[in-house]
């Protein structure tokens, strides 16, 4: 199992968290925000390579 890129993961986490808080503060409904978060989580998972077949 490859080691995650800790600084990149932390930066991505903080960026998504700050974006979510900002969107809630400007009045975006939580239902719409949930859709965006699920889509971003899927894209991030594909970028890091989680959930795929294990390589030999």
trRosetta pair geometry for C-beta under 8 A, 3 or more apart (Angstrom, degrees):
i j d omega theta_ij theta_ji phi_ij phi_ji
2 49 7.9 40 42 72 131 134
4 8 8.0 -135 164 66 82 98
4 9 5.3 30 155 -43 123 144
4 48 6.9 0 -125 -152 95 131
5 8 3.9 22 110 30 119 119
5 9 6.0 151 82 -21 65 88
6 9 5.8 -58 -140 38 26 110
6 10 6.2 25 163 -17 64 108
7 10 5.8 -56 -146 38 30 110
7 11 6.2 30 156 -19 65 108
8 11 5.7 -55 -146 38 29 111
8 12 6.3 29 155 -18 65 107
9 12 5.8 -55 -146 37 30 110
9 13 6.3 32 155 -21 64 107
9 48 7.9 49 -90 -94 99 139
10 13 5.7 -54 -147 35 31 113
10 14 6.3 26 158 -14 66 107
11 14 6.0 -56 -145 39 28 107
11 15 6.2 29 156 -20 64 109
12 15 5.8 -56 -144 37 28 111
12 16 6.3 24 159 -15 65 107
12 44 6.2 128 173 -129 144 131
13 16 6.1 -60 -149 38 26 105
13 17 6.2 25 155 -18 64 111
14 17 5.6 -56 -144 39 30 113
14 18 6.1 27 159 -16 67 108
15 18 6.1 -56 -144 39 27 106
15 19 6.2 27 157 -18 62 110
16 19 5.7 -56 -144 39 29 112
16 20 6.2 32 156 -21 64 107
16 37 7.3 99 -176 -127 116 83
16 40 6.1 160 -119 130 120 146
17 20 5.8 -56 -149 35 27 111
17 21 6.5 24 156 -15 63 107
18 21 5.8 -55 -147 38 31 109
18 22 6.2 32 155 -19 65 108
19 22 5.7 -56 -146 38 30 111
19 23 6.3 29 156 -19 65 106
20 23 5.9 -55 -146 36 29 109
20 24 6.4 27 156 -16 64 106
20 33 6.2 97 -142 -171 84 123
20 37 6.6 39 -97 -84 122 115
21 24 5.8 -56 -150 37 31 110
21 25 6.3 30 154 -19 66 108
22 25 5.7 -57 -147 37 31 111
22 26 6.5 18 159 -11 66 107
23 26 6.2 -61 -146 41 30 101
23 28 4.2 -29 169 28 93 139
23 33 5.6 150 111 -104 133 113
23 36 7.7 -134 -148 61 177 155
24 27 7.9 77 178 -47 30 13
24 28 6.4 -77 -83 54 34 87
24 30 7.1 31 -111 -85 101 77
24 33 6.6 7 -69 -74 82 163
28 32 5.5 -109 175 79 96 121
28 33 5.4 111 117 -59 117 100
29 32 4.9 87 67 8 87 102
29 33 7.0 -157 96 -6 45 89
30 33 5.3 -57 -145 40 37 115
30 34 6.3 47 155 -29 69 99
31 34 5.8 -48 -152 26 30 114
31 35 7.2 31 150 -18 59 100
32 35 5.9 -51 -158 30 37 112
32 36 6.8 33 149 -15 66 105
33 36 5.7 -56 -151 38 37 111
33 37 6.2 37 152 -21 69 107
34 37 5.7 -54 -145 36 31 112
34 38 6.4 31 157 -19 65 105
35 38 6.0 -55 -150 35 29 109
35 39 6.5 26 154 -16 63 108
36 39 5.8 -58 -150 39 31 111
36 40 6.2 27 155 -16 67 108
37 40 5.8 -55 -143 40 30 108
37 41 6.2 33 156 -21 65 107
38 41 5.8 -53 -145 35 29 112
38 42 6.5 31 155 -19 62 105
39 42 5.8 -56 -152 35 31 112
39 43 6.5 28 153 -16 64 106
40 43 5.6 -54 -147 39 34 111
40 44 6.2 34 155 -18 67 106
41 44 5.7 -54 -144 39 31 111
41 45 6.2 34 154 -21 64 107
42 45 5.7 -53 -145 36 30 112
42 46 6.5 29 155 -17 63 105
43 46 5.7 -55 -149 37 31 110
43 47 6.3 34 151 -23 65 106
44 47 5.5 -53 -148 34 34 115
44 48 6.4 19 159 -6 67 105
45 48 6.2 -59 -142 45 29 98
45 50 4.8 -79 -158 58 85 105
45 51 5.8 34 166 5 121 126
46 49 7.5 35 -176 -77 30 34
49 52 5.8 -54 -175 12 73 129
